[in-house]
Amino acid sequence: MAANSVHTPGNAVPALDADLDGLHEDLRGIHPGIDLILDGYRLLALDRHTADMTQTLIAAIAGGSDGTNLTNLGGQTIARLASADSNPALRDLPLDQQKRIQLRGETTAFALNHDQLAQFASDTSAAITS
C-alpha cells in the first residue's frame, strides 16, 4: 500500500444511510428497468470517485442546464409512458382520459426539464471547483 493511500478503513465510502437505502428497497421489484436504474444509482452512491468525476456525475444526474441530465430523461420517459401513441396500454381508455394523461405527462416532462430545477444541482456541481 502506498504511503499516501486513501484506501484505508477510515477513508472508506460509507454504506447508504437508512433513508436512502430504504428508498432503494421501496422501489425495487416494480419493473426490471427500475431495478437496473436502482443498481446504477447504488453504484454511483457507493463507488469511489474523484472530485472531477463527482462534479460530472452531479451535473449528469440533474444539473445539465441544457437538458442533458437524468432528471430530464425521467421526465421524457414519463411523457412517453403517458402517451397512447407510444404506450399501447393506454389505447383502451376513453379518448378524453388519454388526452388528460398525455397532457399531464407532457407537463411533467416540461417541469423536470426546467432550467431552474437544474440550477440547484448545477450550483452543487460548480461548488466543487470554486
C-alpha positions as CSV (number, residue, x, y, z in Angstrom):
1,M,0.0,0.0,0.0
2,A,1.3,3.5,-0.9
3,A,2.3,5.9,1.9
4,N,-0.5,8.3,1.0
5,S,-3.2,5.8,0.1
6,V,-6.8,7.0,0.6
7,H,-7.9,3.4,0.6
8,T,-7.8,3.0,4.4
9,P,-10.7,1.9,6.7
10,G,-11.1,5.5,7.9
11,N,-11.4,6.7,4.3
12,A,-13.8,4.1,3.1
13,V,-17.0,5.1,1.2
14,P,-19.8,4.6,3.9
15,A,-22.8,2.4,3.4
16,L,-26.1,4.1,2.3
17,D,-27.9,5.7,5.2
18,A,-31.3,4.2,6.3
19,D,-33.4,6.7,4.3
20,L,-31.6,6.3,1.0
21,D,-31.3,2.5,1.4
22,G,-35.0,2.3,2.3
23,L,-35.9,4.3,-0.8
24,H,-33.9,1.8,-2.9
25,E,-35.8,-1.1,-1.2
26,D,-39.2,0.5,-1.6
27,L,-38.6,1.0,-5.4
28,R,-37.1,-2.4,-6.1
29,G,-39.3,-5.0,-7.8
30,I,-41.6,-2.7,-9.6
31,H,-40.1,-3.5,-13.0
32,P,-36.7,-4.9,-14.2
33,G,-35.9,-1.5,-15.8
34,I,-36.4,0.3,-12.4
35,D,-34.2,-2.4,-10.8
36,L,-31.4,-1.6,-13.3
37,I,-31.7,2.1,-12.6
38,L,-31.6,1.4,-8.9
39,D,-28.4,-0.7,-9.4
40,G,-26.9,2.2,-11.2
41,Y,-27.8,4.7,-8.5
42,R,-26.5,2.4,-5.8
43,L,-23.2,2.1,-7.7
44,L,-23.0,5.9,-8.1
45,A,-23.6,6.3,-4.3
46,L,-21.2,3.6,-3.2
47,D,-18.3,3.9,-5.7
48,R,-15.2,5.9,-5.0
49,H,-14.9,9.0,-7.2
50,T,-12.5,11.8,-7.9
51,A,-13.7,15.3,-7.3
52,D,-13.8,15.9,-11.1
53,M,-16.0,12.7,-11.6
54,T,-18.2,13.8,-8.7
55,Q,-18.8,17.1,-10.4
56,T,-19.6,15.4,-13.7
57,L,-21.9,12.9,-12.0
58,I,-23.9,15.6,-10.2
59,A,-24.3,17.5,-13.5
60,A,-25.3,14.4,-15.3
61,I,-27.9,13.4,-12.7
62,A,-29.7,16.7,-12.5
63,G,-27.5,19.7,-13.3
64,G,-27.2,19.9,-17.1
65,S,-29.0,23.1,-17.8
66,D,-29.3,22.2,-21.5
67,G,-31.4,19.2,-20.5
68,T,-28.6,16.7,-20.7
69,N,-29.4,15.1,-17.3
70,L,-31.1,12.1,-15.9
71,T,-33.9,14.2,-14.4
72,N,-34.9,15.3,-17.9
73,L,-34.5,11.8,-19.2
74,G,-37.0,10.7,-16.5
75,G,-39.4,13.4,-17.5
76,Q,-39.2,12.5,-21.2
77,T,-39.7,8.8,-20.3
78,I,-42.8,9.8,-18.2
79,A,-44.2,11.7,-21.2
80,R,-43.6,8.7,-23.5
81,L,-45.3,6.4,-21.0
82,A,-48.3,8.8,-20.7
83,S,-49.0,8.9,-24.4
84,A,-51.3,6.4,-26.1
85,D,-49.3,6.9,-29.3
86,S,-46.2,5.3,-27.7
87,N,-47.9,3.2,-24.9
88,P,-50.5,0.8,-26.3
89,A,-51.7,0.0,-22.7
90,L,-53.5,3.4,-22.7
91,R,-55.3,2.9,-26.0
92,D,-58.3,1.2,-24.5
93,L,-59.0,4.2,-22.2
94,P,-61.6,6.8,-23.2
95,L,-60.1,9.4,-25.6
96,D,-60.6,12.3,-23.1
97,Q,-58.8,10.4,-20.4
98,Q,-56.0,9.6,-22.9
99,K,-55.6,13.3,-23.6
100,R,-55.5,14.2,-19.9
101,I,-52.9,11.6,-19.2
102,Q,-50.8,12.8,-22.2
103,L,-51.1,16.4,-21.1
104,R,-50.0,15.6,-17.6
105,G,-47.1,13.6,-18.9
106,E,-46.0,16.4,-21.1
107,T,-46.3,18.8,-18.2
108,T,-44.2,16.6,-16.1
109,A,-41.5,16.4,-18.8
110,F,-41.6,20.2,-19.1
111,A,-41.3,20.7,-15.3
112,L,-38.4,18.2,-14.9
113,N,-36.5,19.9,-17.7
114,H,-36.9,23.4,-16.3
115,D,-33.6,25.2,-16.2
116,Q,-34.3,26.5,-12.6
117,L,-34.7,22.9,-11.4
118,A,-31.4,22.0,-12.9
119,Q,-29.8,25.1,-11.3
120,F,-29.7,23.6,-7.8
121,A,-27.6,20.6,-9.0
122,S,-25.6,22.8,-11.3
123,D,-24.7,25.0,-8.4
124,T,-23.7,22.0,-6.3
125,S,-21.5,20.7,-9.2
126,A,-19.9,24.1,-9.6
127,A,-19.2,24.4,-5.9
128,I,-16.7,21.5,-6.2
129,T,-14.2,23.6,-8.1
130,S,-14.9,27.0,-6.6
